[in-house]
Amino acid sequence: MIRAILMLTVLAALAACGGKSKFQSYDGPEVTRVLVFKDERKLFLMHDDEVLADYDIGLGFSPDGHKEIEGDGRTPEGHYLIDRRNPNSRFHLSIGISYPNEIDVARAEALGKEPGGDIFIHGRGPTYWEDAPDDWTFGCLAVTDDEIERIYAMVRDGTPISIYPSRAHMKAELRALRRQAKKAGSTTVVAPAVPVTGTTAVAPVAADTTVVTPATPMPAVPATQLPVTEAAAG
């Protein structure tokens, strides 16, 4: 009788929690690169030249321009790596982006500021509310809880992530790299190509390639209007 009662208690607890694990399994093609276009609010999971999945995203509360200092509300732009993950994130699940790099640190120091950090791709978590602004984070890339479960399963640590202001910026980078290759007498260019609807052609980006794009930030949303702070996103 006691064992039966204990079993019923466990089953009741599982039912109360929904009985669903947030940790999914994935045995499909490897995600070789994460690609983001900020102006479109889109994130693509790539396997070489194939789009495996794409997601709508929210950005930092002041989304235009590259992140320069702590608290500016911007989402970084450039080439980084997925370098860590947090299974206990307050935003359901999260995977970390390797901002700041050495250039980011030097730029912030030149301004007498800190570059900030704790930039993640994450879900919403229990404190999110439905009428939150579209761009509600402090610089992270936000998806739904269901979507971060899939991304968390699919994307491994060490995966490159390229964050562009727009497709036009990626095209400009490709042209510049082609000119550099031509000047160096090379016929091979390792650079991104341009995604099209349904299919994408994207080659790996050189690890030392960095895009710096000046932009005018949009007015910041007051912190009191944001659903949560992200200081502990990781």
HUWOKA-V377938 format. One record per residue. N is the residue number from 1. RES is the residue in one small letter. PSI is psi in whole degrees, 0 to 359 (none if undefined). OMEGA is omega in whole degrees, 0 to 359 (* if undefined). BURIAL is b if it has 24 or more other ideal C-beta (glycine too) atoms within 12 Angstrom, else e. Layout:
n = <N & N>
res = <RES & RES>
psi = <PSI & PSI>
omega = <OMEGA & OMEGA>
burial = <BURIAL & BURIAL>
This chain:
n = <1 & 2 & 3 & 4 & 5 & 6 & 7 & 8 & 9 & 10 & 11 & 12 & 13 & 14 & 15 & 16 & 17 & 18 & 19 & 20 & 21 & 22 & 23 & 24 & 25 & 26 & 27 & 28 & 29 & 30 & 31 & 32 & 33 & 34 & 35 & 36 & 37 & 38 & 39 & 40 & 41 & 42 & 43 & 44 & 45 & 46 & 47 & 48 & 49 & 50 & 51 & 52 & 53 & 54 & 55 & 56 & 57 & 58 & 59 & 60 & 61 & 62 & 63 & 64 & 65 & 66 & 67 & 68 & 69 & 70 & 71 & 72 & 73 & 74 & 75 & 76 & 77 & 78 & 79 & 80 & 81 & 82 & 83 & 84 & 85 & 86 & 87 & 88 & 89 & 90 & 91 & 92 & 93 & 94 & 95 & 96 & 97 & 98 & 99 & 100 & 101 & 102 & 103 & 104 & 105 & 106 & 107 & 108 & 109 & 110 & 111 & 112 & 113 & 114 & 115 & 116 & 117 & 118 & 119 & 120 & 121 & 122 & 123 & 124 & 125 & 126 & 127 & 128 & 129 & 130 & 131 & 132 & 133 & 134 & 135 & 136 & 137 & 138 & 139 & 140 & 141 & 142 & 143 & 144 & 145 & 146 & 147 & 148 & 149 & 150 & 151 & 152 & 153 & 154 & 155 & 156 & 157 & 158 & 159 & 160 & 161 & 162 & 163 & 164 & 165 & 166 & 167 & 168 & 169 & 170 & 171 & 172 & 173 & 174 & 175 & 176 & 177 & 178 & 179 & 180 & 181 & 182 & 183 & 184 & 185 & 186 & 187 & 188 & 189 & 190 & 191 & 192 & 193 & 194 & 195 & 196 & 197 & 198 & 199 & 200 & 201 & 202 & 203 & 204 & 205 & 206 & 207 & 208 & 209 & 210 & 211 & 212 & 213 & 214 & 215 & 216 & 217 & 218 & 219 & 220 & 221 & 222 & 223 & 224 & 225 & 226 & 227 & 228 & 229 & 230 & 231 & 232 & 233 & 234>
res = <m & i & r & a & i & l & m & l & t & v & l & a & a & l & a & a & c & g & g & k & s & k & f & q & s & y & d & g & p & e & v & t & r & v & l & v & f & k & d & e & r & k & l & f & l & m & h & d & d & e & v & l & a & d & y & d & i & g & l & g & f & s & p & d & g & h & k & e & i & e & g & d & g & r & t & p & e & g & h & y & l & i & d & r & r & n & p & n & s & r & f & h & l & s & i & g & i & s & y & p & n & e & i & d & v & a & r & a & e & a & l & g & k & e & p & g & g & d & i & f & i & h & g & r & g & p & t & y & w & e & d & a & p & d & d & w & t & f & g & c & l & a & v & t & d & d & e & i & e & r & i & y & a & m & v & r & d & g & t & p & i & s & i & y & p & s & r & a & h & m & k & a & e & l & r & a & l & r & r & q & a & k & k & a & g & s & t & t & v & v & a & p & a & v & p & v & t & g & t & t & a & v & a & p & v & a & a & d & t & t & v & v & t & p & a & t & p & m & p & a & v & p & a & t & q & l & p & v & t & e & a & a & a & g>
psi = <316 & 317 & 322 & 320 & 317 & 319 & 318 & 323 & 315 & 315 & 321 & 320 & 317 & 320 & 321 & 327 & 0 & 345 & 14 & 125 & 144 & 356 & 108 & 161 & 154 & 127 & 26 & 194 & 146 & 138 & 110 & 348 & 144 & 131 & 131 & 133 & 112 & 318 & 331 & 351 & 49 & 141 & 130 & 135 & 120 & 144 & 100 & 249 & 16 & 135 & 117 & 324 & 154 & 151 & 144 & 143 & 157 & 151 & 191 & 159 & 347 & 79 & 338 & 134 & 161 & 143 & 131 & 319 & 161 & 132 & 3 & 354 & 13 & 151 & 132 & 159 & 140 & 199 & 123 & 190 & 151 & 116 & 359 & 172 & 154 & 105 & 346 & 25 & 143 & 349 & 39 & 291 & 156 & 149 & 136 & 149 & 139 & 29 & 138 & 148 & 185 & 323 & 319 & 317 & 315 & 321 & 315 & 319 & 324 & 335 & 0 & 27 & 172 & 146 & 346 & 183 & 204 & 49 & 123 & 159 & 123 & 171 & 207 & 317 & 178 & 344 & 357 & 142 & 153 & 336 & 21 & 153 & 156 & 318 & 95 & 357 & 177 & 17 & 349 & 174 & 122 & 137 & 186 & 168 & 318 & 321 & 320 & 332 & 318 & 317 & 318 & 321 & 326 & 326 & 123 & 156 & 142 & 353 & 130 & 144 & 128 & 123 & 113 & 148 & 323 & 171 & 326 & 322 & 324 & 320 & 317 & 321 & 318 & 317 & 318 & 319 & 326 & 319 & 319 & 317 & 319 & 318 & 326 & 359 & 21 & 147 & 0 & 129 & 121 & 102 & 162 & 150 & 185 & 123 & 145 & 166 & 125 & 321 & 160 & 142 & 111 & 123 & 161 & 151 & 140 & 139 & 333 & 11 & 130 & 135 & 125 & 117 & 109 & 143 & 161 & 120 & 147 & 160 & 135 & 144 & 129 & 141 & 332 & 343 & 359 & 147 & 325 & 163 & 159 & 15 & 331 & 28 & 330 & none>
omega = <180 & 180 & 179 & 179 & 179 & 179 & 178 & 178 & 179 & 179 & 178 & 179 & 178 & 179 & 179 & 180 & 181 & 178 & 185 & 177 & 176 & 181 & 181 & 174 & 180 & 178 & 179 & 179 & 181 & 170 & 183 & 180 & 171 & 184 & 184 & 169 & 186 & 185 & 179 & 185 & 182 & 175 & 181 & 170 & 189 & 163 & 186 & 182 & 183 & 174 & 177 & 181 & 173 & 187 & 168 & 184 & 166 & 183 & 174 & 187 & 172 & 200 & 187 & 175 & 180 & 177 & 182 & 184 & 179 & 176 & 183 & 176 & 182 & 172 & 183 & 173 & 180 & 185 & 183 & 176 & 165 & 192 & 180 & 178 & 180 & 179 & 182 & 182 & 174 & 177 & 175 & 173 & 177 & 171 & 190 & 177 & 191 & 169 & 3 & 170 & 184 & 179 & 178 & 180 & 181 & 180 & 180 & 179 & 178 & 177 & 182 & 185 & 172 & 183 & 186 & 182 & 182 & 177 & 186 & 158 & 185 & 177 & 183 & 180 & 188 & 183 & 179 & 174 & 194 & 180 & 175 & 177 & 178 & 177 & 192 & 184 & 176 & 179 & 180 & 174 & 187 & 173 & 177 & 179 & 178 & 182 & 179 & 175 & 179 & 180 & 180 & 180 & 188 & 189 & 180 & 171 & 182 & 179 & 177 & 173 & 179 & 182 & 182 & 170 & 183 & 175 & 179 & 178 & 177 & 177 & 180 & 178 & 179 & 179 & 180 & 180 & 176 & 178 & 179 & 180 & 179 & 179 & 180 & 180 & 181 & 176 & 182 & 178 & 175 & 189 & 179 & 171 & 191 & 177 & 172 & 184 & 176 & 179 & 181 & 172 & 183 & 175 & 179 & 178 & 178 & 187 & 184 & 179 & 179 & 178 & 177 & 186 & 177 & 179 & 178 & 183 & 174 & 178 & 182 & 172 & 179 & 184 & 181 & 179 & 182 & 184 & 180 & 169 & 185 & 182 & 181 & 183 & 181 & *>
burial = <e & e & e & e & e & e & e & e & e & e & e & e & e & e & e & e & e & e & e & e & e & b & e & e & e & e & e & e & e & e & b & b & b & b & b & b & b & b & b & b & b & b & b & b & b & b & b & e & e & e & b & b & b & b & b & e & b & b & b & b & b & b & b & b & b & b & b & b & b & b & b & b & b & b & b & b & b & b & b & b & b & b & b & b & b & b & e & e & b & b & b & b & b & b & b & b & b & b & b & b & b & e & b & b & e & e & b & b & e & e & e & e & e & e & b & b & b & b & b & b & b & b & b & b & b & e & e & b & e & e & e & e & b & e & b & b & b & b & b & b & b & b & b & b & b & e & b & b & b & b & b & b & b & b & b & e & e & e & b & b & b & b & b & b & b & b & b & e & b & b & e & e & b & b & e & e & b & e & e & e & e & e & e & e & e & e & e & e & b & e & b & b & b & b & b & e & e & e & e & b & e & b & b & b & b & e & e & e & b & b & b & e & b & e & e & e & b & e & e & b & b & e & e & e & e & b & b & b & e & b & e & e & b & b>
